Amino acid sequence: MSYMRENPMSSHSALEDSLSLLFAENVRAELVREQPLAEGVMYVAVMRYTKAGESGSLTSVEQTAVVVHDHRFDLPEFTVSPKLSGLAGWVQRLVGMRDISFSDSPEFSRRYHLFGWKEAAVRGLFTKELRSSFEAQARWSARGGREWIALFQDRFVCESLNLHEFIDQALVLLAEFQRALEKLDYNAESSRKVEMSDMIASLETYRGFGAAAMLRHLKKLQVTAEELSLFLKQSIPRQHIPSGLRAQVVGLNLMLVILGVFFCIIGLTVLLPLAAYTKGEMRMVLALVGTSFSLAGGGMAFATVWYRRGRLRLLSHGVSTCGVLRDVKRTGAEVNGAQQYHVHIDYQTGQSTVSTVMPLYLNVGRALELKSSGEPVTVLVDPEKPATVLCLDTLLIVEPTKIQSTNSQHLIGLHRRP
């Protein structure tokens, strides 16, 4: 695939989008330098994002990064960073993921935390020489996946006078990454794409509160290709909806209904009656709080029930048709800590083509692949609201494969390409 020169605006947007995927944060980047490469481009940028800490507090992160996009790369997803020390390090080990260690590099394993869902591929990438380079270059961190890699020092903004030295240090690590990737390409045969089954299998071997919570969440989202195939074969209205499919499409939001009803009841049956029997300023306070509880709780419950009703209608009555993903754009908004993307879809209805937008929070990488390839996808269309759709190919599937759509002759792409 040849590298096409991008205009500054699209290049900057691609950089921010890719950094947001690498860091799983809503990243904004100030471009400092851009240099074309033989099959890609190197960026130097100051990246900024807001990160949620272990205690739930928000902190602003600002750091200089050397980012390379090379079409020849096929990196397994990984993150490597210096281990935290003291109490922060103890908390990280308690709630976080197990790191990948090497018996023949005790110093690297002592100083660095290395993580990747495809452990075999990540181990193959981190050769002895690459580990030695990290040992020699203190403070450096890296994140990578497929065609992108970012090298940085955590929360360090490089001054312009020291930028050349900063870039030179990053290039030393980058050169070692390239050599290691060449060896990995020569030796490895398995796919480096991370599947949902990889994540579940890895989490089942980990300890820590964070890993256990993520494992429970992913298991609730599990849906297999066979389940989805049987789901599509049902006549409308579909009576059996797999629990994992329901969780991914409708959401795990039933608790919002319960909380909304609870707040509404507290406001109507406790706070407002108390206000009626109270005098003075306290009466006004109780009336105000009771009214707020009732309105907020009732509104939250009603909005959640309305949303769930629409999503369930889409699953039970949705009409399956063929479509194409035209664009995937990051909105900058977040819902429950997940970044929101807008997927622009064209789908066929009769002899006409309809264009619409679908919000997406999971499996964004798959959506980007479908956009790039232009391959047809299967779309469920809400019969009452034709602008409301669900692209089945962007779901998280435990056992990826191609399955046959029941009302069209095309194969829906519920699979990962190697």
N, C-alpha and C positions, 0 to 999 in steps of 0.2 A: 504494500500500500504506500503510495508516494505521498510525501508531505506537501500539503497545499498551504501557501502563505496566507495567513489570516490577517484581516484588518485589525488594528489595535483594539477596537471595541469588542469584536467577537473573540479575540485571543484572550483578553482580560476576563471576559465572561466564562470562557472555557477553563481558565485557571481557577477562578473562584468556585465553579461548579465541581471541579475535580478535587480541589482541596477540601471542600465541604464533604465530599464522599469519603475521602481518605481519613479525615478527622472526625467524621460523624457529627459535625457541628456546622452552624451557619457562619461560614468564613467569609470575611471581607478582606480583600488584598489590595495593597498599594504597590503597583508595579514599579520596581526600581531599575531593572534591566531585563532585556529580552535579546537572546542570541539564537539565531537559527542553527540547527544541527543538520547532519546529513539526512536523517529520517525523523526529524522532530524539532524540538525547540527547548531551550533552557531559559527559565525565568529566575530572576532574583526579586523577591517581593517581601514586604512587611505584611504579615497576615495577622488579623485580629478576629477574635470571637469571644463569646461569653460561655464559660464552662460551669456546669453544676458540680460542686464538690461532693465528697462522700456524705457530708452532713446535710446536703440539700442547699447550701449557700451558693450564691453565684459569684464567680470571680472573672475578671477580664484578663484575657491572655493576649499578649502582643509579642511577636517574635519574627526575626528575619529567617527566611527559608530559601534554599536553593532547590528549585523544582524542575525536574526533567520529564518531558513527555517524548517518548521514543516509540515509534510504531513497531520497532523490532522487538521491544520488550514483551515478555509474558511472565510477569512477576507473580508469585503467589502472594496473597494478602498477608501482610505482616506489620508489626510495630515493634521497634526496639528503642529503649530509653534507659538512662541511668536509674538504678533503683533508688527509691526514697530511703532515707535513714531515720533513725529514732522512732518516735511515736507514729509519725506519718507512714513510715515503712511498715510498721506492725499492723496498722489499720489497713493498708493496701493489701497485705498478705491475707488478712482475716476476711476481707470482703471481696477481694479481687480474684483474678484468674491465676492458675498455675503457670509459671514461666517455663520456657524450654531451656534446659541446661545441657551442658556438654562436659563429660568427664575428662576429656583431654584439654579443656580450656577452663580450669577452675577460676582463674582471675576474671575472665569474661563473664562467667555465670555468677560470680560474686558481685560484680559491679553493674551488670546490665539485666534488665527485664526484657525478655524476648517472647513474643506471643504471635501465634498464627493458627487459624482453624485447621489448615492443611499442614499438620506438623511434619510429616515426612518431606513435603516439598520445601518447607521453611528450613528444616535441618539441612537439606541438600543445598539450599542457597547460601546458608551461612557456613562457608568453608573455613578451614583453619586460618587461611590468610585474611579473610574478611573479619573474622573475630579478632585477629591480632591488630588489624587496622583500627578497630574500635577501641581496643585496649590502649593503643598509642595516642588516640585522639580523644582526650577527655571531654566529657559534657555533651558529645554529639548524640542526637537521636535521629531516627528515620522511620518513615512510614511509606509503604509501597503497595501496589496492586496493579496487575495487568501492565498497562503502558505507562504508568505514572509512578514517580518516586519523589519524595520530599525529604531533604536533609536540613536539619536545624539544630539549634541549641535551645533547650526549653526556656521560654520567656526571656530570650536575649535578643535585643535589637542592636544590630551592628551599626556603628557610626560609619559615615561615608569614608572617613580617612582609613579605616581598617577593613573596608569592604573587599579589597583585592586579596588580602590574607585570608579572610573568611571564605571567599569563593575557592581559593586554592586548596584550603583544607577540605572543603566539601567535595571538590573534584578528585582528591586522593581517594576518598571513600567511594565516590561514584565509579571510579575506574576499577576498584576492587569488586564492586557490585557487578559491573559488566563482565568481568572475568569469571566471577562465580556463576552468573547467569548462563554464560556460555557452557560451562561444565554441566549445569543443571539441564540445559536444553539437550545436551549430548547424552546424558545418562537417564533422565527421567522419561517415563512413558505415560504416566497417569495424568489426568486433568488437574489443573491448578485452580479451577473454579470452585468456589466454596458453595456447597449445597446445604440445605437445611439439615439433612441427615448428618453431615460432617459436624455441624455445630452441636447437634444433640448428642452425638457420640462422644465428642470432646468434653462437653459439659458434664456428662455422666461420670467422667474420671476425675473431675475437679472437686476441690473442697473450697468452702468459703460461702458466706451469705450471698454475695453478689452472683456467683455462679449458680447457686441453688435457685435463686429467684428467677434468673434468666432461663434456666432449664424448665422450671414450672411454666413459665410464660410460653416458651416455644412449644412445649408439649400440648398446650391448649390450642395452638395454631396448626398442629399437624393435620395435613390432608395429603392423601396419596393420589397418584395419577389414576389408579383404578377406581378410587372413590369418586373422583371428579368425572371419570368416564361414565360410571353408573348414574351419577347425578344428571348428566346431560341426556341420558337415554330415557329419563322419566318423561311422561307426558305432563303438559301444563294443566293445572297447577302442580308443581313438584311437591310431593309430600315429605320426602326424606331428604333433609339437608345435612351433610356431614358436619359434625361439631366443629372440626377445624376450619372448614369453609365458612361456617357461620361466624366463628370467632374472627377470621380475617376480614370478612366483608361487613358484618354488623358491628363488630367490636366487642370488647370485654367491658361494657359500660352499664350493665344492669345495676351495679351498685350506685350509679348516679341517680337512677330512678328511686331507689330505696332511700338514699340520703335526701333527695328532694322532697319526697313524701314525709320523711321524718321531720325535716325543718319546717315544712308547712304545718304539720300537726302541732309541733311545739309552739309555733307562732299563734295558731288559732285557738288551741285548747289550754295553753298555759300562760303565755305572755300577755295576750290581749285580755283574757279574763282577769288576770292580776292587775292590769292597768285600770280596768273598770272599778276595782275595789281599792285603788290607791289614789292618794291625793298629792297635790303639789308637783314639784319638778319630776319626781320619780314616776308619776303617772304618764307624763309626756315621754319620758325615756323608754318606759316599758311599751307604750303604744307604738313608738317609732321602731323599736327593736322587733316587736311582735309583727308589725306590718312588713318590715324588711324580711324577716324570716319567712313569712307566709308567701310574699311575692317572689322572693328569690328561690325558695324551695319549690313552689308550685311551677315557676317558670322553668327551672332546671329539669324537673320531672317531666313536664309536658314536652319540652324541646327534645329530650332524650327519647321519649316514647315515640314522638313524631319521626325522629331520625331512624330509629330502629324499625318502625313500621315500613318506611320507604325502602330501606335496605333489604328487609325480608321480602317485600313485594318484588324487588328486583331479582332475588334468588328464586322465588317460587313461580313468578309469572314472566320473568325475563325471556325475551325472544332472542335466540341465538342467531348471529349473522357474522359475516366476514368483514374485517376491517384492517386498517393500516395505521401504525403510529407515525404521525408526522413530526412531532416535536416533543421534547421533555424539558420543562423549564422549572427551575427552582424559584419558589415564590418568596422566600425569606421568612415565611411564617412557620411556627412550630405548634404542634398539638401533642400534649403529654410528652414533651421532649423529643418528638420525632419531627424531622424536617418535612415540610410539605412541598410536593412537586405537582405541577400541572402537566398531565399527559394529553396532548392534542391528538385526537383520533378521528379518522374518516371511516365511516362504515356504510355498507350498502343496505338500502331498503327499497325493494322493488327495482325500478330502473334508475333511481336517483341515489346520490351520495350525500350523507349528512355529516357535518363537521361538529364536533363537540369537545368538551374538556373534562377529563376525569382526574380528581385529586388522588395522589399516591403518596404513601408514607413508607412502604416496605418494598424491598426488591427493586430499587431504583436502577441498579446496575443492569438488571435484565431488561428493563424498559429501554435503557439507552442502547443495548444491543439490538433490540427489535427495531428501534428507530433507524440505526445505522444499516442494518441488513435489508430493511424494507419488506421483510417476509410477512405474509398475511397472518392475522391473529383472529381469534374468536372473541366476539363481543356479545355480552348480554345487554339487551336494551329494555328499559322499563317501558311497558306499553302505555302507561298513563303519562309518563314524562320522558319522551324520546331523547331529551338531552342528557338524561341520567343513564350512564352505562357502566359496565364492568368489563375490563379486559382480563379474560381468564388466564392469558399467557403471563401476566405479571404477578400471579399468585405464587406464594412460597409452596413448593411441592416437595414432599419428602423423597419420593422415588421418581425423579424426572424421566420422562419418556415422551414419545409422540403418541397421542391418542386421537382416535377418530371422532370428529364432530358428528352428531346424529342427524343434523338437518342440512349438511352441506358436504361437498366432496373433498374439501381441503383438510389438511392435517393441522390441528392447532399446535402451536410450538411450545408445548409444556415440557421443554427439555433445555439442557445447557449444552452449548457447543464446546468441544474440548479446546 
